[in-house]
Amino acid sequence: MRIGTLIALAVAILAAAAFVPSAVLAQGCAMCKTALDGPVDPLTEAFNVSSLFLMATPYTVVGTIGAWLYIASRRRPRQVDHDDATPEVQ
């Protein structure tokens, strides 16, 4: 077999293994289950708040970069084509 065929076969096997669900992967973290199962106490509340911060951070970073790019593009001076501009001196 050729090298290209072997590489394609390896990529196909890795892709199939990555998308096959596994019961072990779906169990989740034991700490999450332990921390959230009890009565509402400061530890549970702190865990919930920290989870919100972890989820919000990527959105905040991407949103900030997107807003910065939008504002920077709006502030850029635009070229205006004037038909009534002064004629060039030759």
HUVEN-V977634 format. One record per run of one state. SS is the DSSP state (@ for helix, = for strand, . for the rest). FROM is the first residue (numbers start at 1). TO is the last residue. If there is no record, write none. Layout:
ss:SS from:FROM to:TO
ss:SS from:FROM to:TO
//
This chain:
ss:. from:1 to:2
ss:@ from:3 to:19
ss:. from:20 to:24
ss:@ from:25 to:27
ss:. from:28 to:29
ss:@ from:30 to:36
ss:. from:37 to:41
ss:@ from:42 to:75
ss:. from:76 to:90
//
